[in-house]
């Protein structure tokens, strides 16, 4: 199946390191997010999207992929999720290139946060920007989703009004074990931005584990969520950004090899794609949380907490309703 060219280019620019378009040969080039260029990230650029030939290759991986297989690999999305997302994608190639044309102001700041960020927990900054529409939208979103009171919340959120890629979006920082910001995602706050992308990740950086700095090593369980927001509502909840761990995440999570891991996905048992994700985890021997029938109306943990006006759920609730192997398959009716 052929994907829209503008969609492929968008995903290429989102995930490769330091992307560049070579107009003379109609080729896009950057550092490979799969092999990390053999620890030469950003120093070597051996990943290519050959537009005329219609495939993506990496000279370090020594592999070639169709665009859809490559996008599945780097995003963790399923075939149908990629197809559905591409069908609703309508930005032109020019818009994509312009959006990712991050120049010196972003390059100098790429290891921390988007350009000229506002700390949404800093009252001095909030007083200065109190009339700004986007700042007010971000604060409203945080309050409505109970992100400011969640039991496992992140220290703060940010917003940039100037960054070429992440401007006017809620910025969620990812910290490492010693409390340094090493990654971030931005979340769309309006419909127009959602059409472009609900979530955007830090350019030229591998997805790390959200919430790794808040893991309590004395508690025997770690709860793995796909996204960061739901992970804020349970002790030892972390956000993985997909079901497949990259090398950076694998190294982070291996330090907690004695802990029991439970995956918590969206509560959509009738959705074929969600069911496929559950089966993928179960087939790998993972333990998964399955919502009891009395909570089937809630899409995810955040929605449940919003409805009941609570800031966290008890880990016992998740542990009690978690299954593996044949029990999990039967519970899901797979």
C-alpha positions as CSV (number, residue, x, y, z in Angstrom):
1,X,0.0,0.0,0.0
2,X,1.2,3.5,-0.9
3,X,1.1,6.2,1.8
4,X,0.8,9.9,1.0
5,X,4.3,11.3,0.3
6,X,3.7,14.3,2.6
7,X,2.9,12.0,5.5
8,X,6.0,9.9,4.9
9,X,8.2,13.0,4.9
10,X,6.5,14.2,8.1
11,X,7.3,10.9,9.9
12,X,10.9,10.9,8.5
13,X,11.5,14.4,9.8
14,X,10.0,13.6,13.2
15,X,12.2,10.6,13.8
16,X,15.6,10.8,12.0
17,X,18.4,12.9,13.4
18,X,19.2,16.3,11.7
19,X,17.1,15.6,8.6
20,X,18.0,17.2,5.3
21,X,16.5,17.3,1.8
22,X,18.8,16.7,-1.1
23,X,16.9,18.3,-3.9
24,X,19.2,17.3,-6.7
25,X,18.6,13.6,-6.1
26,X,15.1,13.9,-4.5
27,X,16.4,12.1,-1.4
28,X,15.8,12.8,2.3
29,X,18.7,12.0,4.7
30,X,19.4,11.9,8.4
31,X,20.7,9.8,11.3
32,X,19.0,6.5,11.7
33,X,16.7,6.3,14.8
34,X,16.8,2.5,14.7
35,X,20.5,1.7,15.0
36,X,21.5,5.2,16.3
37,X,24.2,5.0,13.7
38,X,26.2,2.7,15.9
39,X,26.5,5.2,18.7
40,X,27.3,7.9,16.1
41,X,24.0,9.7,16.5
42,X,24.1,13.1,14.7
43,X,27.7,12.5,13.7
44,X,26.8,10.2,10.9
45,X,23.7,10.3,8.6
46,X,23.2,7.0,6.9
47,X,19.4,6.7,6.8
48,X,17.9,7.7,3.4
49,X,14.4,8.0,2.0
50,X,14.7,7.5,-1.7
51,X,11.6,9.1,-3.0
52,X,12.0,8.0,-6.6
53,X,12.5,4.4,-5.5
54,X,9.9,4.5,-2.8
55,X,11.8,2.9,0.1
56,X,13.8,3.9,3.2
57,X,17.2,2.3,3.8
58,X,20.0,2.6,6.3
59,X,23.6,1.8,5.3
60,X,24.5,1.0,8.9
61,X,21.5,-1.2,9.6
62,X,22.0,-2.7,6.2
63,X,18.3,-2.9,5.9
64,X,15.6,-1.6,3.5
65,X,12.0,-0.9,4.5
66,X,8.9,0.1,2.7
67,X,7.7,3.5,4.2
68,X,4.8,1.8,6.1
69,X,7.1,-0.8,7.6
70,X,9.7,1.8,8.6
71,X,7.0,4.0,10.2
72,X,5.6,1.1,12.1
73,X,9.1,0.3,13.4
74,X,10.0,3.8,14.6
75,X,6.5,4.8,16.0
76,X,5.2,1.5,17.4
77,X,2.0,2.0,15.5
78,X,0.2,-0.9,13.9
79,X,-0.5,-1.1,10.1
80,X,-4.1,0.1,10.5
81,X,-3.1,2.9,12.8
82,X,-0.6,4.2,10.3
83,X,-3.1,3.9,7.5
84,X,-5.8,5.7,9.4
85,X,-3.4,8.5,10.5
86,X,-2.2,9.0,7.0
87,X,-5.7,9.2,5.6
88,X,-6.5,12.2,7.8
89,X,-3.1,13.9,7.1
90,X,-3.4,17.0,4.9
91,X,-0.3,19.2,5.4
92,X,1.6,19.9,2.3
93,X,5.3,19.0,1.9
94,X,6.2,22.7,2.0
95,X,4.3,23.1,5.4
96,X,6.2,20.1,6.8
97,X,9.6,21.4,5.7
98,X,8.8,24.9,7.0
99,X,7.7,23.5,10.4
100,X,10.9,21.5,10.8
101,X,13.2,24.2,9.6
102,X,14.6,24.7,13.1
103,X,17.6,27.0,12.9
104,X,20.2,28.2,15.4
105,X,17.9,29.2,18.2
106,X,16.5,25.6,18.3
107,X,19.8,23.9,17.7
108,X,21.4,25.6,20.7
109,X,18.5,24.5,22.9
110,X,17.8,21.0,21.5
111,X,19.0,19.2,24.6
112,X,16.7,20.9,27.1
113,X,13.3,22.3,26.0
114,X,11.7,24.0,23.0
115,X,12.9,27.5,22.3
116,X,12.1,30.2,24.9
117,X,9.8,28.1,27.1
118,X,7.6,29.4,29.8
119,X,7.5,27.5,33.1
120,X,3.8,27.0,33.9
121,X,4.6,26.6,37.6
122,X,6.5,29.9,37.9
123,X,4.0,32.5,39.2
124,X,6.2,35.4,38.0
125,X,6.1,34.1,34.5
126,X,2.4,33.4,34.7
127,X,1.7,36.9,35.9
128,X,3.5,38.3,32.9
129,X,1.6,36.1,30.4
130,X,-1.7,35.9,32.2
131,X,-3.6,37.4,29.2
132,X,-2.0,35.2,26.6
133,X,-4.6,32.9,25.0
134,X,-2.2,30.0,24.6
135,X,-1.0,30.1,28.2
136,X,-4.5,30.2,29.4
137,X,-5.4,27.2,27.2
138,X,-2.5,25.3,28.6
139,X,-3.5,26.0,32.2
140,X,-7.1,25.1,31.5
141,X,-6.0,21.8,30.0
142,X,-3.8,21.0,33.0
143,X,-6.6,21.7,35.4
144,X,-9.4,19.9,33.5
145,X,-7.2,16.8,33.2
146,X,-6.2,17.0,36.9
147,X,-2.5,17.0,35.8
148,X,-1.6,19.6,38.5
149,X,-2.9,17.4,41.3
150,X,-2.2,13.9,40.0
151,X,-0.4,11.7,42.5
152,X,2.5,10.8,40.2
153,X,2.6,14.1,38.4
154,X,5.6,15.6,36.7
155,X,7.3,18.5,38.4
156,X,6.1,21.1,36.0
157,X,4.8,21.8,32.4
158,X,6.0,24.3,29.9
159,X,4.8,26.1,26.8
160,X,6.7,27.9,24.1
161,X,5.2,30.8,22.1
162,X,8.1,31.0,19.7
163,X,9.4,27.6,18.8
164,X,9.0,26.7,15.1
165,X,7.8,23.2,15.8
166,X,6.4,23.1,19.3
167,X,4.9,26.6,19.7
168,X,1.5,27.0,21.4
169,X,1.5,23.4,22.6
170,X,1.7,21.9,26.1
171,X,5.3,20.7,26.6
172,X,5.7,17.7,28.9
173,X,9.3,17.2,30.1
174,X,10.9,13.8,30.5
175,X,13.6,13.6,33.2
176,X,16.4,11.1,33.7
177,X,17.1,9.3,37.0
178,X,19.0,12.3,38.4
179,X,16.3,14.9,37.5
180,X,17.7,16.3,34.3
181,X,15.4,17.0,31.3
182,X,16.6,14.7,28.5
183,X,13.5,14.5,26.3
184,X,10.1,16.1,25.9
185,X,6.8,15.8,24.0
186,X,4.4,18.6,23.1
187,X,0.6,18.1,23.2
188,X,-1.8,19.9,20.9
189,X,-4.2,22.3,22.6
190,X,-6.5,23.1,19.7
191,X,-8.2,21.3,16.8
192,X,-6.0,22.7,14.1
193,X,-2.8,21.6,15.9
194,X,-4.3,18.1,16.5
195,X,-4.8,17.8,12.7
196,X,-1.1,18.3,12.3
197,X,-0.2,16.0,15.2
198,X,-1.6,15.4,18.6
199,X,1.8,14.7,20.0
200,X,5.2,15.9,18.7
201,X,8.5,14.6,20.1
202,X,11.9,16.3,20.7
203,X,13.8,16.4,17.4
204,X,17.1,14.5,17.1
205,X,16.6,12.5,20.3
206,X,15.6,9.0,21.3
207,X,12.3,8.5,23.2
208,X,13.2,8.0,26.9
209,X,11.0,6.6,29.7
210,X,8.6,9.2,31.2
211,X,8.6,9.1,35.0
212,X,11.7,7.1,35.5
213,X,12.9,9.6,38.1
214,X,9.8,9.0,40.2
215,X,10.1,5.2,40.5
216,X,10.1,4.1,44.1
217,X,12.5,1.2,44.2
218,X,11.0,-0.1,47.4
219,X,7.7,-0.8,45.7
220,X,7.7,-4.1,43.8
221,X,5.7,-3.0,40.7
222,X,6.2,-0.7,37.7
223,X,3.2,0.1,35.6
224,X,4.0,0.7,31.9
225,X,1.7,3.1,30.0
226,X,2.0,4.0,26.3
227,X,1.7,7.7,27.0
228,X,2.8,10.0,29.8
229,X,-0.5,11.5,30.9
230,X,-2.2,8.2,32.2
231,X,1.1,7.3,34.0
232,X,0.7,10.3,36.3
233,X,-2.3,8.7,38.1
234,X,-0.7,5.6,39.7
235,X,2.4,5.1,41.9
236,X,5.4,3.9,39.8
237,X,3.6,4.6,36.6
238,X,5.8,5.4,33.6
239,X,5.2,6.3,29.9
240,X,6.9,4.3,27.2
241,X,5.7,5.9,23.9
242,X,4.8,2.6,22.4
243,X,5.0,-1.2,23.0
244,X,8.5,-1.6,21.6
245,X,11.4,-0.3,23.7
246,X,14.3,1.4,21.9
247,X,17.9,0.9,23.1
248,X,17.8,3.9,25.5
249,X,14.6,2.7,27.1
250,X,15.8,-0.9,27.4
251,X,18.9,0.3,29.2
252,X,16.7,2.4,31.6
253,X,14.2,-0.3,32.4
254,X,16.9,-3.1,32.8
255,X,18.0,-1.4,36.0
256,X,14.7,-2.5,37.6
257,X,14.9,-6.2,36.6
258,X,13.6,-7.3,40.0
259,X,10.4,-5.3,39.7
260,X,7.2,-6.8,38.3
261,X,6.1,-5.0,35.1
262,X,2.4,-4.5,34.2
263,X,1.3,-2.9,31.0
264,X,-1.8,-0.6,31.1
265,X,-3.3,0.1,27.7
266,X,-6.4,2.1,26.7
267,X,-9.7,0.5,27.8
268,X,-11.0,-0.3,24.3
269,X,-11.5,-4.1,24.2
270,X,-13.8,-3.9,21.2
271,X,-11.2,-2.0,19.2
272,X,-9.3,-4.4,16.9
273,X,-6.1,-2.4,17.1
274,X,-6.1,-2.2,20.9
275,X,-6.8,-6.0,21.0
276,X,-3.9,-6.5,18.7
277,X,-1.6,-4.6,21.0
278,X,-2.8,-6.7,24.0
279,X,-2.2,-9.9,22.1
280,X,1.3,-8.7,21.1
281,X,2.2,-8.1,24.7
282,X,0.6,-11.4,25.9
283,X,2.4,-13.4,23.3
284,X,5.7,-11.9,24.5
285,X,4.9,-13.2,28.1
286,X,4.0,-9.8,29.5
287,X,1.4,-9.1,32.1
288,X,-1.5,-6.8,31.2
289,X,-4.1,-4.8,33.1
290,X,-7.7,-5.4,32.0
291,X,-10.4,-3.0,33.1
292,X,-13.2,-4.7,35.1
293,X,-16.6,-4.6,33.4
294,X,-18.0,-1.9,35.8
295,X,-15.4,0.6,34.3
296,X,-15.8,-0.2,30.7
297,X,-17.2,3.2,29.9
298,X,-13.8,4.9,30.6
299,X,-11.3,5.1,27.8
300,X,-8.3,5.3,30.0
301,X,-7.0,5.9,33.6
302,X,-7.1,9.7,33.2
303,X,-10.7,9.7,32.1
304,X,-11.6,7.5,35.1
305,X,-9.9,9.9,37.5
306,X,-11.5,12.9,36.0
307,X,-15.0,11.3,36.3
308,X,-14.5,10.3,40.0
309,X,-12.5,13.5,40.8
310,X,-9.6,11.6,42.2
311,X,-5.9,12.1,41.7
312,X,-4.7,8.6,41.6
313,X,-5.8,5.0,41.7
314,X,-4.5,2.4,44.1
315,X,-1.8,0.1,42.7
316,X,-3.8,-2.8,44.2
317,X,-6.7,-2.1,41.8
318,X,-4.3,-2.6,38.8
319,X,-2.5,-5.6,40.3
320,X,-5.8,-7.3,41.2
321,X,-7.0,-6.9,37.6
322,X,-3.9,-8.0,35.8
323,X,-3.4,-11.2,33.9
324,X,-0.9,-13.0,31.7
325,X,-0.9,-16.0,29.3
326,X,-4.1,-17.9,28.6
327,X,-5.9,-16.1,31.5
328,X,-5.3,-12.8,29.8
329,X,-6.4,-14.1,26.4
330,X,-9.6,-15.6,27.8
331,X,-10.4,-12.4,29.8
332,X,-10.1,-10.3,26.6
333,X,-12.0,-13.0,24.6
334,X,-9.1,-13.1,22.1
